[in-house]
């Protein structure tokens, strides 16, 4: 059985992640997800279980900003299959 290939971050999502990392007002969760997404801008990297869990919690939280939701979604699509 062949393993599914993990996707890499799109340039647009990587740009969003870069902006979040530069934002001094961004939450720790947002910055953590941004770092994960940026590390996956090259193929071959996958989201770890702890980061995937953090991403899922961010998506469930009604207070999460749109940029953090974007990063969380990207991180979850890059989770190890």
OpenMM code with the backbone's topology and positions (N, CA, C; nanometers):
from openmm import Vec3, app, unit

residues = "UNK UNK UNK UNK UNK UNK UNK UNK UNK UNK UNK UNK UNK UNK UNK UNK UNK UNK UNK UNK UNK UNK UNK UNK UNK UNK UNK UNK UNK UNK UNK UNK UNK UNK UNK UNK UNK UNK UNK UNK UNK UNK UNK UNK UNK UNK UNK UNK UNK UNK UNK UNK UNK UNK UNK UNK UNK UNK UNK UNK UNK UNK UNK UNK UNK UNK UNK UNK UNK UNK UNK UNK UNK UNK UNK UNK UNK UNK UNK UNK UNK".split()
positions = [
    Vec3(0.0840, -0.1173, 0.0000),
    Vec3(0.0000, 0.0000, 0.0000),
    Vec3(0.0889, 0.1241, 0.0000),
    Vec3(0.0573, 0.2173, -0.0871),
    Vec3(0.1369, 0.3386, -0.1013),
    Vec3(0.0911, 0.4445, -0.0006),
    Vec3(0.1860, 0.5126, 0.0626),
    Vec3(0.1539, 0.6197, 0.1573),
    Vec3(0.1109, 0.7432, 0.0798),
    Vec3(0.0138, 0.8150, 0.1349),
    Vec3(-0.0313, 0.9383, 0.0727),
    Vec3(0.0766, 1.0442, 0.0877),
    Vec3(0.0940, 1.1235, -0.0148),
    Vec3(0.1940, 1.2305, -0.0133),
    Vec3(0.1362, 1.3506, 0.0609),
    Vec3(0.2133, 1.4047, 0.1567),
    Vec3(0.1684, 1.5236, 0.2272),
    Vec3(0.1785, 1.6444, 0.1364),
    Vec3(0.0815, 1.7298, 0.1461),
    Vec3(0.0810, 1.8529, 0.0691),
    Vec3(0.1813, 1.9499, 0.1288),
    Vec3(0.2202, 2.0491, 0.0498),
    Vec3(0.3038, 2.1545, 0.1052),
    Vec3(0.2203, 2.2817, 0.1126),
    Vec3(0.2642, 2.3764, 0.1956),
    Vec3(0.1920, 2.5012, 0.2133),
    Vec3(0.1924, 2.5809, 0.0839),
    Vec3(0.0792, 2.6417, 0.0535),
    Vec3(0.0717, 2.7257, -0.0656),
    Vec3(0.1472, 2.8560, -0.0394),
    Vec3(0.1911, 2.9240, -0.1442),
    Vec3(0.2585, 3.0530, -0.1247),
    Vec3(0.1696, 3.1530, -0.0507),
    Vec3(0.0418, 3.1508, -0.0784),
    Vec3(-0.0505, 3.2443, -0.0119),
    Vec3(-0.0583, 3.2155, 0.1385),
    Vec3(-0.0666, 3.0882, 0.1741),
    Vec3(-0.0721, 3.0511, 0.3148),
    Vec3(0.0612, 3.0796, 0.3832),
    Vec3(0.1705, 3.0556, 0.3153),
    Vec3(0.3028, 3.0869, 0.3708),
    Vec3(0.3161, 3.2372, 0.3952),
    Vec3(0.2601, 3.3177, 0.3067),
    Vec3(0.2613, 3.4633, 0.3239),
    Vec3(0.1806, 3.5029, 0.4478),
    Vec3(0.0638, 3.4412, 0.4655),
    Vec3(-0.0177, 3.4669, 0.5847),
    Vec3(0.0599, 3.4291, 0.7101),
    Vec3(0.1256, 3.3140, 0.7071),
    Vec3(0.2040, 3.2681, 0.8216),
    Vec3(0.3163, 3.3656, 0.8544),
    Vec3(0.3824, 3.4158, 0.7529),
    Vec3(0.4897, 3.5126, 0.7732),
    Vec3(0.4371, 3.6387, 0.8420),
    Vec3(0.3213, 3.6844, 0.7977),
    Vec3(0.2605, 3.8031, 0.8576),
    Vec3(0.2243, 3.7810, 1.0031),
    Vec3(0.1744, 3.6629, 1.0349),
    Vec3(0.1381, 3.6304, 1.1733),
    Vec3(0.2628, 3.6301, 1.2612),
    Vec3(0.3713, 3.5731, 1.2111),
    Vec3(0.4943, 3.5698, 1.2903),
    Vec3(0.5500, 3.7093, 1.3170),
    Vec3(0.5262, 3.8024, 1.2267),
    Vec3(0.5742, 3.9396, 1.2434),
    Vec3(0.4821, 4.0239, 1.3316),
    Vec3(0.3591, 3.9759, 1.3544),
    Vec3(0.2589, 4.0501, 1.4306),
    Vec3(0.2814, 4.0311, 1.5803),
    Vec3(0.3204, 4.1374, 1.6489),
    Vec3(0.3471, 4.1267, 1.7927),
    Vec3(0.2203, 4.0989, 1.8727),
    Vec3(0.1038, 4.1233, 1.8152),
    Vec3(-0.0217, 4.0982, 1.8846),
    Vec3(-0.0814, 3.9615, 1.8577),
    Vec3(-0.0159, 3.8815, 1.7757),
    Vec3(-0.0684, 3.7487, 1.7427),
    Vec3(-0.0552, 3.6558, 1.8635),
    Vec3(-0.1506, 3.5656, 1.8777),
    Vec3(-0.1504, 3.4723, 1.9905),
    Vec3(-0.0390, 3.3688, 1.9762),
    Vec3(-0.0081, 3.3030, 2.0873),
    Vec3(0.0915, 3.1959, 2.0852),
    Vec3(0.0463, 3.0837, 1.9927),
    Vec3(-0.0829, 3.0545, 1.9958),
    Vec3(-0.1356, 2.9490, 1.9083),
    Vec3(-0.1149, 2.9853, 1.7626),
    Vec3(-0.1482, 3.1099, 1.7264),
    Vec3(-0.1328, 3.1547, 1.5879),
    Vec3(0.0133, 3.1453, 1.5452),
    Vec3(0.1040, 3.1867, 1.6318),
    Vec3(0.2461, 3.1831, 1.5977),
    Vec3(0.2971, 3.0390, 1.5853),
    Vec3(0.2478, 2.9513, 1.6702),
    Vec3(0.2863, 2.8108, 1.6620),
    Vec3(0.2398, 2.7491, 1.5304),
    Vec3(0.1152, 2.7757, 1.4939),
    Vec3(0.0622, 2.7239, 1.3682),
    Vec3(0.1361, 2.7849, 1.2495),
    Vec3(0.1678, 2.9144, 1.2587),
    Vec3(0.2400, 2.9808, 1.1503),
    Vec3(0.3766, 2.9175, 1.1297),
    Vec3(0.4455, 2.8877, 1.2382),
    Vec3(0.5761, 2.8224, 1.2271),
    Vec3(0.5660, 2.6859, 1.1622),
    Vec3(0.4623, 2.6124, 1.1988),
    Vec3(0.4415, 2.4806, 1.1387),
    Vec3(0.4141, 2.4921, 0.9898),
    Vec3(0.3274, 2.5852, 0.9538),
    Vec3(0.2924, 2.6033, 0.8122),
    Vec3(0.4154, 2.6461, 0.7315),
    Vec3(0.4949, 2.7373, 0.7850),
    Vec3(0.6143, 2.7814, 0.7122),
    Vec3(0.7154, 2.6679, 0.6970),
    Vec3(0.7270, 2.5837, 0.7977),
    Vec3(0.8222, 2.4724, 0.7873),
    Vec3(0.7782, 2.3721, 0.6818),
    Vec3(0.6515, 2.3784, 0.6433),
    Vec3(0.5975, 2.2860, 0.5448),
    Vec3(0.5834, 2.3509, 0.4076),
    Vec3(0.6482, 2.4649, 0.3891),
    Vec3(0.6415, 2.5294, 0.2579),
    Vec3(0.7233, 2.4515, 0.1547),
    Vec3(0.8062, 2.3628, 0.2017),
    Vec3(0.8787, 2.2686, 0.1151),
    Vec3(0.8179, 2.1307, 0.1371),
    Vec3(0.8088, 2.0524, 0.0330),
    Vec3(0.7484, 1.9188, 0.0428),
    Vec3(0.8289, 1.8299, 0.1370),
    Vec3(0.7627, 1.7347, 0.1955),
    Vec3(0.8308, 1.6370, 0.2779),
    Vec3(0.8093, 1.6531, 0.4265),
    Vec3(0.7598, 1.7653, 0.4710),
    Vec3(0.7340, 1.7873, 0.6129),
    Vec3(0.5879, 1.7560, 0.6411),
    Vec3(0.5587, 1.7171, 0.7647),
    Vec3(0.4214, 1.6878, 0.8041),
    Vec3(0.3945, 1.7496, 0.9406),
    Vec3(0.2695, 1.7816, 0.9664),
    Vec3(0.2284, 1.8388, 1.0942),
    Vec3(0.2357, 1.7315, 1.2022),
    Vec3(0.2958, 1.7656, 1.3146),
    Vec3(0.3045, 1.6723, 1.4261),
    Vec3(0.1688, 1.6594, 1.4949),
    Vec3(0.1526, 1.5547, 1.5730),
    Vec3(0.0273, 1.5324, 1.6452),
    Vec3(-0.0057, 1.6469, 1.7416),
    Vec3(0.0913, 1.6995, 1.8187),
    Vec3(0.0578, 1.8096, 1.9090),
    Vec3(0.0116, 1.9356, 1.8342),
    Vec3(0.0740, 1.9660, 1.7229),
    Vec3(0.0338, 2.0841, 1.6450),
    Vec3(-0.1021, 2.0600, 1.5811),
    Vec3(-0.1280, 1.9393, 1.5346),
    Vec3(-0.2586, 1.9069, 1.4767),
    Vec3(-0.3682, 1.9225, 1.5814),
    Vec3(-0.3407, 1.8807, 1.7034),
    Vec3(-0.4369, 1.8959, 1.8124),
    Vec3(-0.4635, 2.0432, 1.8414),
    Vec3(-0.3563, 2.1226, 1.8425),
    Vec3(-0.3697, 2.2666, 1.8644),
    Vec3(-0.4517, 2.3304, 1.7523),
    Vec3(-0.4291, 2.2860, 1.6299),
    Vec3(-0.5029, 2.3385, 1.5151),
    Vec3(-0.6514, 2.3051, 1.5261),
    Vec3(-0.6818, 2.1826, 1.5659),
    Vec3(-0.8222, 2.1420, 1.5813),
    Vec3(-0.8913, 2.2249, 1.6889),
    Vec3(-0.8225, 2.2482, 1.8005),
    Vec3(-0.8810, 2.3319, 1.9070),
    Vec3(-0.9034, 2.4741, 1.8588),
    Vec3(-0.8108, 2.5267, 1.7798),
    Vec3(-0.8247, 2.6633, 1.7273),
    Vec3(-0.9473, 2.6733, 1.6365),
    Vec3(-0.9706, 2.5706, 1.5562),
    Vec3(-1.0861, 2.5723, 1.4666),
    Vec3(-1.2177, 2.5631, 1.5440),
    Vec3(-1.2164, 2.4954, 1.6583),
    Vec3(-1.3364, 2.4808, 1.7402),
    Vec3(-1.3668, 2.6048, 1.8241),
    Vec3(-1.2672, 2.6878, 1.8464),
    Vec3(-1.2826, 2.8062, 1.9312),
    Vec3(-1.3449, 2.9207, 1.8510),
    Vec3(-1.4572, 2.9693, 1.8947),
    Vec3(-1.5277, 3.0769, 1.8248),
    Vec3(-1.4539, 3.2093, 1.8227),
    Vec3(-1.3518, 3.2235, 1.9055),
    Vec3(-1.2775, 3.3500, 1.9109),
    Vec3(-1.1586, 3.3537, 1.8158),
    Vec3(-1.1332, 3.2463, 1.7464),
    Vec3(-1.0169, 3.2354, 1.6585),
    Vec3(-1.0299, 3.3285, 1.5388),
    Vec3(-0.9226, 3.4014, 1.5087),
    Vec3(-0.9227, 3.4934, 1.3939),
    Vec3(-0.9219, 3.4158, 1.2630),
    Vec3(-0.9586, 3.4836, 1.1566),
    Vec3(-0.9635, 3.4186, 1.0256),
    Vec3(-0.8251, 3.3720, 0.9817),
    Vec3(-0.7226, 3.4516, 1.0072),
    Vec3(-0.5880, 3.4101, 0.9654),
    Vec3(-0.5435, 3.2858, 1.0421),
    Vec3(-0.5780, 3.2771, 1.1705),
    Vec3(-0.5418, 3.1582, 1.2482),
    Vec3(-0.6185, 3.0368, 1.1981),
    Vec3(-0.7446, 3.0560, 1.1610),
    Vec3(-0.8231, 2.9447, 1.1049),
    Vec3(-0.7612, 2.8964, 0.9737),
    Vec3(-0.7127, 2.9891, 0.8922),
    Vec3(-0.6475, 2.9525, 0.7667),
    Vec3(-0.5247, 2.8668, 0.7945),
    Vec3(-0.4444, 2.9110, 0.8906),
    Vec3(-0.3235, 2.8367, 0.9251),
    Vec3(-0.3574, 2.7011, 0.9853),
    Vec3(-0.4593, 2.6973, 1.0698),
    Vec3(-0.5004, 2.5712, 1.1321),
    Vec3(-0.5474, 2.4717, 1.0263),
    Vec3(-0.6252, 2.5193, 0.9314),
    Vec3(-0.6717, 2.4317, 0.8239),
    Vec3(-0.5569, 2.3777, 0.7414),
    Vec3(-0.4618, 2.4641, 0.7122),
    Vec3(-0.3450, 2.4207, 0.6355),
    Vec3(-0.2649, 2.3167, 0.7136),
    Vec3(-0.2448, 2.3430, 0.8418),
    Vec3(-0.1694, 2.2489, 0.9249),
    Vec3(-0.2386, 2.1128, 0.9303),
    Vec3(-0.3701, 2.1131, 0.9410),
    Vec3(-0.4431, 1.9857, 0.9491),
    Vec3(-0.4375, 1.9087, 0.8163),
    Vec3(-0.4368, 1.9778, 0.7043),
    Vec3(-0.4286, 1.9059, 0.5769),
    Vec3(-0.2904, 1.8461, 0.5553),
    Vec3(-0.1924, 1.8911, 0.6324),
    Vec3(-0.0557, 1.8420, 0.6200),
    Vec3(-0.0190, 1.7457, 0.7311),
    Vec3(-0.1184, 1.7020, 0.8067),
    Vec3(-0.0977, 1.6060, 0.9148),
    Vec3(-0.0556, 1.4717, 0.8550),
    Vec3(0.0250, 1.3993, 0.9286),
    Vec3(0.0673, 1.2661, 0.8835),
    Vec3(-0.0567, 1.1814, 0.8607),
    Vec3(-0.0613, 1.1147, 0.7474),
    Vec3(-0.1790, 1.0354, 0.7110),
    Vec3(-0.1741, 0.9016, 0.7794),
] * unit.nanometer
topology = app.Topology()
chain = topology.addChain("A")
for resn in residues:
    res = topology.addResidue(resn, chain)
    for name in ("N", "CA", "C"):
        topology.addAtom(name, app.Element.getBySymbol(name[0]), res)
